[in-house]
């Protein structure tokens, strides 16, 4: 079946059907030109050549194509060795603080000390710092880094010889450790910023730094309270209230 004939002045005869086809074709050409123009505009901003998409991926393809997975992580992308090293250092710091808190738990749990609230507090603190270490290890693995654990120093604690009393001495030690940890996390964040690692910076801010600020504030309050109550009955009452607070907080 033929369509209606349309004849332009001085031009060849064109059926209505073929006219529609020609119109569609010109629209398709216009669409392709628009896409090409848009791609060229994007190229100016991103540097990615859309007309040759595989060229931009050649460097990463060479890494992915390496079958020696023990040497190169398939997940690693834009992860600077300095960031990897800094995370391993922070893992060691978290484990060190956990180790000291575990020693404090063992001390306050002794029968001739018998301060179960402080024991429970430092046990929960030890567990929490170890969880932070594991969180860092998990992030290290997610970025294609390698977790390297370092040695831990043996805690040298002689709380019973302190003139301040063992409870205040332990809490002041905890405050110094929490502040030190905050400073180390700031340094970790600085390493991420230095190497333009937005993911790592966001991880440190959201998962570690915010919580560390709260920890410093809480331990500061405990130090202030213990300085007020002295070394006798006041510590006993403080320990009872601390035990209740730890129980109410539940697992870290």
C-alpha positions in Angstrom: 0.0 0.0 0.0 1.4 3.4 -1.0 1.0 6.5 1.1 -0.2 10.0 0.0 2.3 11.6 -2.4 3.8 14.9 -1.2 5.8 16.9 -3.7 7.8 19.9 -2.7 8.3 22.7 -5.2 10.9 21.6 -7.7 11.7 18.5 -5.6 11.1 14.7 -5.9 7.9 13.1 -4.8 7.8 11.8 -1.3 5.1 9.7 0.2 3.7 10.5 3.7 5.2 7.3 5.1 8.7 8.0 3.8 8.3 11.5 5.1 7.7 10.2 8.6 10.8 7.9 8.3 12.9 10.8 7.2 11.7 12.9 10.1 12.5 10.1 12.5 15.9 9.7 11.0 16.7 13.4 11.4 15.4 13.2 15.0 17.8 10.2 15.7 20.7 12.1 14.2 19.9 15.1 16.3 19.7 12.9 19.4 23.1 11.4 18.6 24.6 14.8 18.2 23.1 15.9 21.5 24.6 12.9 23.2 28.0 13.5 21.6 27.9 17.1 22.6 26.9 16.2 26.1 29.7 13.6 26.3 32.3 16.1 25.0 31.1 18.6 27.7 31.5 16.0 30.4 35.0 15.1 29.1 36.1 18.7 29.8 35.2 18.2 33.5 36.1 14.5 34.2 38.8 13.7 31.6 37.0 10.5 30.8 36.7 9.8 27.1 33.1 8.4 26.7 33.7 7.5 23.0 36.4 5.1 24.2 35.2 3.9 27.6 37.8 1.1 27.9 40.8 3.3 27.5 40.2 5.0 30.9 39.9 1.6 32.6 43.1 0.1 31.2 45.2 0.8 34.3 42.7 -0.8 36.6 42.1 -3.7 34.2 45.8 -4.5 34.4 45.5 -4.8 38.2 42.2 -6.8 38.0 43.8 -9.1 35.4 46.6 -10.0 37.8 45.8 -13.5 39.0 48.3 -13.3 41.9 45.7 -12.2 44.5 48.2 -12.7 47.3 50.3 -9.8 46.0 47.6 -7.4 44.8 44.1 -6.8 46.3 41.3 -6.6 43.8 39.4 -4.2 46.1 42.3 -1.7 46.4 41.7 1.6 44.6 43.2 5.0 45.4 44.4 3.8 48.8 47.8 5.4 49.7 50.4 3.2 51.5 50.7 6.0 54.1 47.0 5.6 54.9 47.4 1.8 55.2 50.4 2.2 57.5 48.6 4.8 59.7 45.6 2.5 60.1 47.8 -0.3 61.3 49.4 2.0 63.8 46.0 3.0 65.1 45.0 -0.7 65.4 48.0 -1.2 67.7 47.0 1.9 69.8 43.5 0.5 70.3 44.8 -2.9 71.3 47.3 -1.3 73.7 44.6 0.7 75.5 42.4 -2.4 75.6 45.3 -4.3 77.1 45.8 -1.7 79.9 42.1 -1.6 80.6 42.1 -5.4 80.9 44.9 -5.2 83.5 42.9 -2.6 85.4 39.8 -4.9 85.3 42.0 -7.7 86.8 43.2 -5.4 89.6 39.8 -4.1 90.7 38.4 -7.6 90.5 40.9 -8.9 93.1 39.4 -10.0 96.5 41.5 -7.6 98.5 40.4 -4.6 96.3 36.8 -5.6 95.7 35.5 -2.7 93.6 33.2 -4.5 91.2 31.9 -1.3 89.6 35.4 -0.2 88.5 36.2 -3.7 87.5 33.1 -3.9 85.3 33.8 -0.4 83.9 37.3 -1.3 82.8 36.2 -4.7 81.4 33.7 -2.9 79.2 36.3 -0.4 78.2 38.7 -3.1 77.2 36.1 -4.8 75.1 35.1 -1.5 73.4 38.7 -0.6 72.5 39.2 -4.1 71.0 36.0 -3.6 69.0 37.5 -0.4 67.7 40.7 -2.3 66.7 38.5 -4.8 64.8 36.5 -2.0 63.2 39.8 -0.6 61.9 40.9 -4.0 60.7 37.7 -4.5 58.8 38.0 -1.1 57.1 41.6 -1.9 56.2 40.5 -5.1 54.5 37.6 -3.3 52.8 40.1 -0.9 51.1 42.4 -3.7 50.0 45.1 -3.0 52.7 46.9 -5.6 54.8 46.5 -5.7 58.5 49.8 -5.9 60.3 49.7 -6.3 64.1 52.5 -5.0 66.2 53.8 -6.0 69.7 52.0 -4.8 72.8 53.9 -3.5 75.8 53.3 -5.1 79.2 51.2 -2.7 81.4 53.3 -1.6 84.4 50.7 -0.7 87.1 51.2 -0.3 90.8 47.9 1.3 91.8 48.1 0.4 95.5 51.2 2.7 96.0 49.5 5.8 94.8 48.9 8.6 97.3 45.7 9.5 95.4 44.2 6.1 95.9 43.8 3.4 93.4 40.4 4.4 92.0 41.5 8.0 91.2 44.8 7.0 89.9 43.2 4.4 87.5 40.6 6.9 86.3 43.3 9.6 85.7 45.3 7.0 83.7 42.2 6.2 81.7 41.6 9.9 81.0 45.2 10.3 79.7 44.7 7.3 77.5 41.4 8.5 76.1 43.0 11.9 75.3 46.0 10.3 73.7 43.7 8.1 71.6 41.8 11.2 70.5 45.0 12.9 69.4 46.1 9.8 67.5 42.7 9.7 65.7 43.1 13.3 64.7 46.5 12.4 63.3 44.9 9.5 61.4 42.4 11.9 60.0 45.1 14.2 58.9 46.8 11.4 57.0 43.6 10.8 55.2 43.2 14.5 54.3 46.8 14.8 53.2 46.3 12.1 50.6 42.8 13.1 49.6 41.1 10.0 50.9 37.5 11.2 51.6 36.3 7.7 52.4 38.9 7.2 55.1 38.3 10.7 56.6 34.6 10.0 56.7 35.2 6.7 58.4 37.4 8.2 61.1 35.0 11.1 61.7 31.8 9.1 61.9 32.9 5.8 63.4 35.7 6.8 65.8 36.3 10.5 66.5 32.7 11.4 67.5 32.6 8.6 70.0 36.0 9.5 71.3 35.0 13.0 72.2 32.1 11.6 74.3 34.6 9.2 76.0 36.9 12.0 77.1 34.0 14.0 78.5 32.7 11.0 80.5 36.0 10.0 82.0 36.7 13.7 82.9 33.5 13.7 84.9 34.6 10.5 86.8 37.9 12.0 87.6 36.2 15.1 89.0 33.9 13.1 91.1 36.6 10.9 92.5 38.7 13.9 93.5 35.7 15.1 95.5 34.9 11.9 97.4 38.4 11.1 98.7 39.8 7.6 99.2 37.4 6.0 101.7 33.6 5.5 101.9 33.2 7.9 99.0 35.0 5.5 96.6 32.8 2.7 97.8 29.7 4.7 97.0 31.1 5.9 93.7 31.8 2.2 92.8 28.2 1.2 93.5 26.8 4.0 91.2 29.4 3.1 88.5 28.3 -0.5 88.6 24.7 0.5 88.1 25.7 2.8 85.2 27.7 0.0 83.5 24.8 -2.5 83.9 22.3 0.0 82.5 24.5 0.7 79.5 24.7 -3.0 78.6 27.2 -4.5 76.2 29.6 -2.0 74.5 
